[in-house]
Amino acid sequence: MIMASTPIPLRRASNPHVAVAIRPIGFPDLRLALERGVEDFRRHPSHYVFLALIYPVAGIAIALAATGASAFPVLFPLVAGFALLGPLAALGFYEVSRRAERGEPAKWRDALAIVHSPALPAIAKVALVLVALFMAWLVTAQLLFSVLAPPLEAASYPAFLRELFGSPAGWTLAILGNMLGLVFAVVAFSLSVVSLPLILDRHVGAGEAMRISVEAVRRNPAPMAAWGLIAGGLVFLGSLPLLVGLAVVLPVMGHATWHLYRRVIG
């Protein structure tokens, strides 16, 4: 249950009729959000699997596109950076959660109705920010590779990895690249974990929603860090079998994130 504490009021959001407050949460709230995410996935499996297929299919398309040797260096940044766009892929699940919570129709066609939502312009602005982060990550990864990578001549991706990690320069590249990737992931997570559900729920402006999301992370650092690790770990596990596991991971985490939002925002 939510920790007993007076909600902390924030400056009013862009919608003058909306007052937003951030609640303190604890680790039991994370467990509850996950449990409810699993319950909702079981309750609406056909809707979620239909929507979730978009994510692994797109990921597989990225992997297939990088088939040449020259594309090997960008394959991992593409797949890893694609997770930055995960909140956008979960929008349909947020909407189904919102509708089911209100007792409204919650079929997949209802979830896709967000394209007609008055919140769409604000969603588009957050989407542009996440896409910009994704592109910045790809450029950063490519620059790192061009500066730090040893000379490589590999005919396959496994051979490419063996050559890369067979040298000190390759390990330096991997460590520094993962550290910078973590920075991008933290920024994307902080901007989106609360903002997109908040926009769908209350039609708050994009800038204010992202500010509230960052503030929610700042005021709940340990639980939010744990949530990010849980999400990242599950996405990693779901990505192992050619990303097809994301057809389960994405809907569960999308639904669970909606319930987390309900625990955080009052």
C-alpha positions in Angstrom: 0.0 0.0 0.0 1.1 3.6 -0.4 3.3 4.9 2.3 1.5 7.1 4.8 2.6 10.6 4.0 1.0 13.9 2.9 1.3 14.2 -0.9 3.8 16.9 -1.9 1.9 19.4 -4.1 3.6 20.7 -7.3 3.1 23.7 -9.4 -0.1 23.4 -11.3 0.2 21.6 -14.6 -0.6 23.2 -18.0 -4.2 22.3 -17.6 -5.5 24.8 -15.0 -8.0 22.3 -13.7 -5.4 19.7 -12.8 -3.5 19.8 -9.5 -0.7 17.2 -9.3 1.0 15.8 -6.3 3.8 13.3 -5.9 3.5 10.5 -3.3 6.4 8.8 -1.7 6.5 5.1 -2.7 8.3 2.1 -1.4 9.4 -1.3 -2.7 6.0 -2.9 -1.8 4.5 -0.6 -4.3 6.8 -1.9 -7.0 5.7 -5.5 -6.2 2.0 -4.5 -6.3 2.5 -2.7 -9.6 4.1 -5.8 -11.1 1.4 -8.1 -9.7 -1.3 -6.0 -11.2 0.6 -5.8 -14.5 0.6 -9.6 -14.7 -3.1 -9.8 -13.7 -4.0 -7.3 -16.4 -1.9 -9.2 -19.0 -3.8 -12.4 -18.1 -7.1 -10.6 -18.3 -6.5 -9.1 -21.7 -3.9 -11.4 -23.4 -5.2 -11.1 -26.9 -5.1 -7.3 -26.9 -1.6 -7.1 -25.4 0.0 -9.8 -27.6 -1.4 -8.0 -30.7 0.1 -4.7 -29.7 3.3 -6.1 -28.3 4.2 -7.8 -31.6 5.0 -4.4 -33.0 8.0 -4.1 -30.8 9.8 -7.4 -31.5 9.0 -7.2 -35.2 10.6 -3.8 -35.4 13.6 -5.0 -33.4 14.1 -8.0 -35.7 13.8 -5.7 -38.7 16.7 -3.6 -37.2 18.8 -6.8 -36.6 18.1 -8.0 -40.2 19.0 -4.7 -41.6 22.5 -4.8 -40.1 23.7 -7.9 -42.0 26.8 -6.5 -43.5 30.2 -6.4 -41.8 30.2 -2.6 -41.9 26.9 -2.6 -39.9 28.2 -4.8 -37.1 29.4 -1.9 -34.9 25.9 -0.3 -34.9 23.9 -3.4 -34.3 24.3 -3.5 -30.5 23.7 0.3 -30.1 20.6 -0.1 -32.3 19.1 -2.9 -30.3 20.1 -1.4 -26.9 19.0 2.1 -27.9 15.7 0.8 -29.1 14.8 0.3 -25.5 14.8 4.1 -25.2 11.7 4.0 -27.3 10.0 1.4 -25.1 7.6 3.9 -23.4 6.2 4.9 -26.8 5.6 1.2 -27.6 3.7 0.9 -24.3 1.3 3.7 -25.0 -1.4 1.3 -26.1 -1.1 -0.7 -22.8 -1.4 2.5 -20.8 -4.6 3.3 -22.6 -6.1 -0.1 -22.1 -5.2 0.1 -18.4 -6.8 3.5 -18.1 -10.0 2.3 -19.8 -10.2 -1.0 -17.8 -9.7 1.0 -14.6 -12.7 3.2 -15.5 -14.9 0.3 -16.6 -14.7 1.5 -20.2 -14.3 -0.8 -23.3 -10.7 -2.0 -23.3 -10.2 -3.9 -26.6 -7.2 -3.4 -28.8 -9.1 -1.1 -31.2 -10.0 1.0 -28.1 -6.3 1.3 -27.2 -5.5 2.5 -30.7 -8.1 5.3 -30.2 -5.3 7.4 -28.6 -4.6 8.7 -32.1 -7.8 10.7 -31.7 -7.0 11.8 -28.1 -6.6 15.5 -27.3 -3.4 14.4 -25.6 -1.9 13.4 -28.9 0.1 16.7 -29.4 1.7 16.4 -26.0 2.5 12.7 -26.6 4.1 13.6 -29.9 6.4 16.2 -28.2 7.5 13.6 -25.6 8.0 11.1 -28.5 10.2 13.6 -30.3 12.4 14.0 -27.2 12.8 10.2 -26.9 13.6 9.8 -30.6 16.2 12.6 -30.3 17.8 10.8 -27.4 17.8 7.6 -29.4 19.5 9.3 -32.3 22.0 11.0 -30.0 22.8 7.7 -28.5 23.5 6.2 -32.0 25.7 9.1 -32.9 27.6 8.8 -29.6 28.1 5.1 -30.0 29.4 5.4 -33.5 31.8 8.2 -32.5 33.1 6.0 -29.6 33.6 3.1 -32.0 35.5 5.2 -34.6 37.8 6.5 -31.9 38.4 3.5 -29.6 37.8 0.3 -31.5 40.7 -1.8 -32.7 41.0 -2.8 -36.4 38.5 -5.5 -37.0 37.9 -7.9 -39.9 35.0 -10.2 -39.1 32.6 -12.1 -41.3 29.9 -12.7 -38.7 28.6 -11.0 -35.6 30.0 -13.6 -33.1 33.4 -13.3 -34.8 33.1 -9.5 -34.5 32.5 -9.8 -30.8 35.4 -12.2 -30.3 37.8 -9.8 -32.0 36.4 -6.8 -30.2 36.7 -8.3 -26.7 40.0 -9.9 -27.5 41.8 -6.6 -27.1 42.2 -4.0 -24.3 40.8 -1.3 -26.6 37.7 -3.4 -27.1 37.1 -3.7 -23.4 37.6 0.0 -22.9 35.1 0.7 -25.7 32.5 -1.7 -24.1 32.9 -0.3 -20.6 32.8 3.4 -21.7 29.9 2.7 -24.1 27.8 1.0 -21.5 28.4 3.8 -19.0 27.3 6.4 -21.5 24.4 4.2 -22.5 23.3 4.1 -18.9 23.3 7.9 -18.8 21.0 8.0 -21.9 18.8 5.3 -20.3 18.5 7.2 -17.0 17.5 10.4 -18.8 14.9 8.6 -21.0 13.5 6.8 -18.0 13.3 9.9 -15.9 11.5 11.9 -18.6 9.0 9.2 -19.5 8.2 6.9 -16.6 5.4 9.2 -15.3 5.0 11.7 -18.1 3.2 9.6 -20.8 0.7 8.0 -18.4 0.1 11.5 -16.9 -0.6 13.0 -20.3 -3.0 10.2 -21.2 -4.7 10.5 -17.8 -5.0 14.2 -17.4 -4.0 15.8 -20.7 -1.1 17.7 -19.1 1.3 19.5 -21.4 4.4 17.7 -22.5 6.9 20.0 -20.7 5.1 20.0 -17.4 4.5 16.2 -17.6 8.3 15.6 -18.2 9.1 17.9 -15.3 6.8 16.1 -13.0 8.2 12.8 -14.1 11.8 13.9 -13.3 10.6 15.2 -10.0 8.9 11.9 -9.2 12.2 10.1 -9.8 14.1 12.6 -7.8 11.8 12.3 -4.8 11.7 8.5 -4.9 15.3 7.6 -6.0 15.7 4.1 -4.6 12.3 2.7 -5.7 12.6 4.4 -9.1 16.1 3.1 -9.6 14.9 -0.4 -8.7 12.0 -0.1 -11.2 14.4 0.9 -13.9 16.6 -2.1 -13.1 13.6 -4.4 -13.1 12.4 -3.0 -16.5 15.9 -3.1 -18.0 16.5 -6.7 -16.8 13.2 -8.0 -18.1 13.7 -6.2 -21.4 17.2 -7.8 -21.7 15.8 -11.3 -20.9 12.9 -10.7 -23.4 15.4 -9.6 -26.0 17.5 -12.8 -25.9 15.3 -15.0 -28.1 15.4 -12.6 -31.1 13.4 -10.1 -29.1 10.2 -12.3 -29.3 10.1 -12.5 -25.5 9.2 -8.8 -25.5 5.7 -9.9 -26.7 5.2 -10.8 -23.0 7.6 -8.4 -21.3 6.4 -5.3 -22.9 2.7 -5.6 -22.1 3.4 -6.7 -18.5 5.7 -3.8 -17.9 3.4 -1.4 -19.8 0.5 -2.3 -17.6 2.6 -2.4 -14.5 4.0 1.1 -15.2 0.5 2.4 -15.4 -0.2 1.0 -11.9 3.1 2.5 -10.7 2.0 5.8 -12.0 -1.2 5.5 -10.0 0.9 4.8 -6.9 3.1 7.9 -7.5 0.8 10.6 -8.7 -2.1 11.8 -6.5 
